Amino acid sequence: MPALTQLLVNGPAAAQAVSTHTLICVFLRGGADTMNLVVPYADDHYYNARPTLSIKASTTVKLDARYGFHPLLQPLEAAFKEARLGMIQGVGTDSASGSHFECQDQMEHGDSEKAPSAGGGWLGRFLRSRADQSTSALSAVAIGTKLPESLRGAPSVSVLEHIGDIAIKAPSGDPAAVVGALRAMYGADVTLLGQRGLQTLDLFNRVSAMNNTSYTPANGAEYPKGNSFADGLRELARLIKARVGLEVACIDLAGWDTHFFQNSTAGSFASNAQKLAKGLVAFETDLKQHRGDYTVMVTTEFGRRIYENASLGTDHGRGFCFMALGDKVKGGRILGNWPIGAMDETNPIGPGGIGITYDYRDVFAEVLAGAMGGIEAANIFPGANLKKMGLMG
Amino acid sequence: MPSRRAILKTAALTTGAAAMSSCERTISSLSSAFGQSLPKKLSPAAGTEIDPEFHLLSRAAFGPWPGDLERVKAMGRSAWIEEQLHPERIDDSLCEMRARRFESLFFNEGDAYEFKKSVLRNELTRHSMLRSIYSRRQLFEVMVEFWTDHLNIDQEKGDCIYFKPSDDRDVIRKHALGNFHDLIRASATSPAMLVYLDGRSNRVTKDNPVPNENYARELLELHTLGVHGGYTQTDVREAARCLSGWTVNLLKEKKGGGKRGPKGIIQRFQAPARGKSFFDADNHDNDEKNVLGTTVPAGGNEADLDTLVRIACSHPSTANFIARKLCVRFVSYDPPASIVQRVAAEFTRTKGDIKAMLRLLLNSDEFLAARGSLLKRPFRYIVSSLRALAADTHVEAGRNSHGPLLEYLSRMGHGLFQYPTPDGYPDEEAPWMGTILWRWNFSMALADGKMADDVIVPLNDLDKALGTKGSRDQIITRWWSHLLGRQPTANELKSIASAADAHQDRGNVRIAKAELLGVMLASPAFQRC
């Protein structure tokens, strides 16, 4: 991408290029059965509870003496070995409702049953707490068509499916004349408005330079075709490279509500696992030269039951295995209690499943603080204890 | 022109006989027939400085509707201000009619639970936007926005979304031009506020002698005295003690909660209906308190709240704090001390009469001198654009109506009733500077008719009313003056003209016009008021 590189190095925009770290929140909507993603292959209980759905020990990608990846997560093995990918077992919300809506809502708002709700989404609060710093028009991006609850209350959120959505949509279709007129007027304005107007024009220039170049991912990265998750990650990689000031990005991978015919290494669950792994690996490969610039977290609203049900699926559970990926992650380990202890479905309230050892807020706060630095996590998650997990370096 | 009765009759027929959606077009066309239409001829201000009447309409209204400027010039600024200070004397039946479609707003707190959150969120914002665009009680709507920020409630917190519509109706709108004491008193027991600032959890009992101070603190810090208003941490705790026991019933059934009575026996009591606030004496600290140097005698029960509101609202710091805040909203980000002092004195003299303060403020020299110095926040930016162009929103009724406008609002960071912290959307420039791109795209979309399903702009009629004769520069100057209340500077004229020149050669007049208008609405000058 010579045009863009040149622009970044020499162009008028170079001075305004914003260097920042980006936190990417991947939400596995529907309640992902993380037990079949990060498989406790050393545990007979697991195999007893799931006669048809379990992942055969021999097919798992061994991570340590206890856990192995689902075979289709194999592409992520390298990141785990490089200690850039880490997991925590037994994370969850304290909502015992078992409702997708309630649990997603609670998690995205950063709430707890015990603490008063703080208003807005947790990422919205984070961005609002930094609003006096140089907010860019692209400091928060949600991939898709709808504002995720986690970003509610943010000073600015761009919901988009493609970088092409970041445009000055001049009536003629060619923004040149409009941009020229705006540059002349904002350039003559000596106030903050004039200055920020010019910065916005520079931002637009950088992004439109990207639009005009057909994008070739770096390092031979291959984003799987025809899935919106990979498409979205590709657009985020482009934004990270362009240094447009992206601080937080949200992207969903839906379809994890596997009550029926979940299957093990084929079928919809497996296909989702593959989308997750291939998408993340393409993203990692594409950003090989920018690895210090982002942290990815992968969450879901709840895990699933340990026992498969009569329709060869799994029902809603509680705890799940959380993942974080990036240079700032102290990875190569799976933290948290071995799930066996909680495998007897004796959760005192709510649905059974993996017990919750860690309040998701502790985990989110640590990832946020570790990735973005300089935050007062207690303001973003009021009422939380914010125990240290040791997931972030 | 038909009489008002005739309009109402037609409206009654349409609303009664047809579904809301099918009559919207009728109401829309009615509104253009009865006053909110375009005059045949417009006479924009021609000076090089922003016109004084234009300035008044830019601040005390959400910008001029075509024809407003001529009207204010004819009647005089003071007379217009006086008219606006008495909204009840202004016939606003058309706007009222259009507002009726938002049925979730007419329900009591507890009944609002019957609506989906998405419906409540959407309707309240659309309702605010509708009234701000079309109401003739413009100063009233401007003050509704002001007090909504002052007594901010984030509807995304807890159950606030079910209670904010009634807070909007029974607290903010009821007292927007009334008395400040009454406003604060109403807000103090508003279910939405009791939830938002945790007043509902403020209980003082033997087992739990520590009150929840959240609301008490914000009452002093943000609603009345201001953070440097001279209260101490002890005052906050004492105020919280006065407020203890006020709560709101969030339970679905009226069976009430169990309470631990003497000897630990659980007692049942009849709680008020869901969503109603009430005073629970058992959770009230009924001992003597001392707030801001005034003793609140023991045994005051629920009247402690009234006493506290009186003490806080009568404190000299409150007069200064509210006066300054009004001056920041209406005059400049750093208002001259002279005007702040006079408004504060008026607050004290009239014991918090909001009308009296506004009358003084809007008629002041300081107000007049501060033209063009404020940044329009996104809501005002969008609404003033729509008003300047006599836009007809709500063309198609239904869920999607206002969709694009709400989306732009939210992209610009001003999705109403969603500000998380109790200080409300800021009256500063910096926090709004990250979203200029979306202002530009809104202006382009509006000028280009891209939101036509939702917003129709009578561009040709405006063109005719402004006059199509004359040179390119003359036409640009008339349009600019219409939108900005002054002539363009040489640089502005040259910049705008360059945008036109680029398309003139290609002979597409519609595109050239749309780009011209889009660039004017996107200009730095139009971001200000």
Boltz contact constraints between the chains, C-beta under 6 A:
constraints:
  - contact:
      token1: [A, 116]
      token2: [B, 198]
      max_distance: 6.0
  - contact:
      token1: [A, 117]
      token2: [B, 157]
      max_distance: 6.0
  - contact:
      token1: [A, 117]
      token2: [B, 158]
      max_distance: 6.0
  - contact:
      token1: [A, 119]
      token2: [B, 154]
      max_distance: 6.0
  - contact:
      token1: [A, 119]
      token2: [B, 156]
      max_distance: 6.0
  - contact:
      token1: [A, 119]
      token2: [B, 157]
      max_distance: 6.0
  - contact:
      token1: [A, 119]
      token2: [B, 420]
      max_distance: 6.0
  - contact:
      token1: [A, 120]
      token2: [B, 156]
      max_distance: 6.0
  - contact:
      token1: [A, 120]
      token2: [B, 420]
      max_distance: 6.0
  - contact:
      token1: [A, 125]
      token2: [B, 420]
      max_distance: 6.0
  - contact:
      token1: [A, 131]
      token2: [B, 431]
      max_distance: 6.0
  - contact:
      token1: [A, 135]
      token2: [B, 434]
      max_distance: 6.0
  - contact:
      token1: [A, 136]
      token2: [B, 434]
      max_distance: 6.0
  - contact:
      token1: [A, 137]
      token2: [B, 434]
      max_distance: 6.0
  - contact:
      token1: [A, 137]
      token2: [B, 435]
      max_distance: 6.0
  - contact:
      token1: [A, 137]
      token2: [B, 437]
      max_distance: 6.0
  - contact:
      token1: [A, 152]
      token2: [B, 156]
      max_distance: 6.0
  - contact:
      token1: [A, 153]
      token2: [B, 418]
      max_distance: 6.0
  - contact:
      token1: [A, 153]
      token2: [B, 420]
      max_distance: 6.0
  - contact:
      token1: [A, 155]
      token2: [B, 413]
      max_distance: 6.0
  - contact:
      token1: [A, 155]
      token2: [B, 434]
      max_distance: 6.0
  - contact:
      token1: [A, 156]
      token2: [B, 413]
      max_distance: 6.0
  - contact:
      token1: [A, 156]
      token2: [B, 434]
      max_distance: 6.0
  - contact:
      token1: [A, 156]
      token2: [B, 435]
      max_distance: 6.0
  - contact:
      token1: [A, 168]
      token2: [B, 440]
      max_distance: 6.0
  - contact:
      token1: [A, 169]
      token2: [B, 441]
      max_distance: 6.0
  - contact:
      token1: [A, 169]
      token2: [B, 444]
      max_distance: 6.0
  - contact:
      token1: [A, 170]
      token2: [B, 444]
      max_distance: 6.0
  - contact:
      token1: [A, 171]
      token2: [B, 448]
      max_distance: 6.0
  - contact:
      token1: [A, 171]
      token2: [B, 511]
      max_distance: 6.0
  - contact:
      token1: [A, 171]
      token2: [B, 514]
      max_distance: 6.0
  - contact:
      token1: [A, 171]
      token2: [B, 515]
      max_distance: 6.0
  - contact:
      token1: [A, 172]
      token2: [B, 503]
      max_distance: 6.0
  - contact:
      token1: [A, 172]
      token2: [B, 511]
      max_distance: 6.0
  - contact:
      token1: [A, 177]
      token2: [B, 499]
      max_distance: 6.0
  - contact:
      token1: [A, 177]
      token2: [B, 502]
      max_distance: 6.0
  - contact:
      token1: [A, 178]
      token2: [B, 519]
      max_distance: 6.0
  - contact:
      token1: [A, 180]
      token2: [B, 498]
      max_distance: 6.0
  - contact:
      token1: [A, 181]
      token2: [B, 495]
      max_distance: 6.0
  - contact:
      token1: [A, 181]
      token2: [B, 498]
      max_distance: 6.0
  - contact:
      token1: [A, 181]
      token2: [B, 499]
      max_distance: 6.0
  - contact:
      token1: [A, 181]
      token2: [B, 519]
      max_distance: 6.0
  - contact:
      token1: [A, 184]
      token2: [B, 495]
      max_distance: 6.0
  - contact:
      token1: [A, 185]
      token2: [B, 495]
      max_distance: 6.0
  - contact:
      token1: [A, 185]
      token2: [B, 523]
      max_distance: 6.0
  - contact:
      token1: [A, 185]
      token2: [B, 524]
      max_distance: 6.0
  - contact:
      token1: [A, 186]
      token2: [B, 524]
      max_distance: 6.0
  - contact:
      token1: [A, 188]
      token2: [B, 491]
      max_distance: 6.0
  - contact:
      token1: [A, 189]
      token2: [B, 524]
      max_distance: 6.0
  - contact:
      token1: [A, 192]
      token2: [B, 429]
      max_distance: 6.0
  - contact:
      token1: [A, 193]
      token2: [B, 524]
      max_distance: 6.0
  - contact:
      token1: [A, 196]
      token2: [B, 433]
      max_distance: 6.0
  - contact:
      token1: [A, 197]
      token2: [B, 436]
      max_distance: 6.0
  - contact:
      token1: [A, 200]
      token2: [B, 436]
      max_distance: 6.0
  - contact:
      token1: [A, 200]
      token2: [B, 437]
      max_distance: 6.0
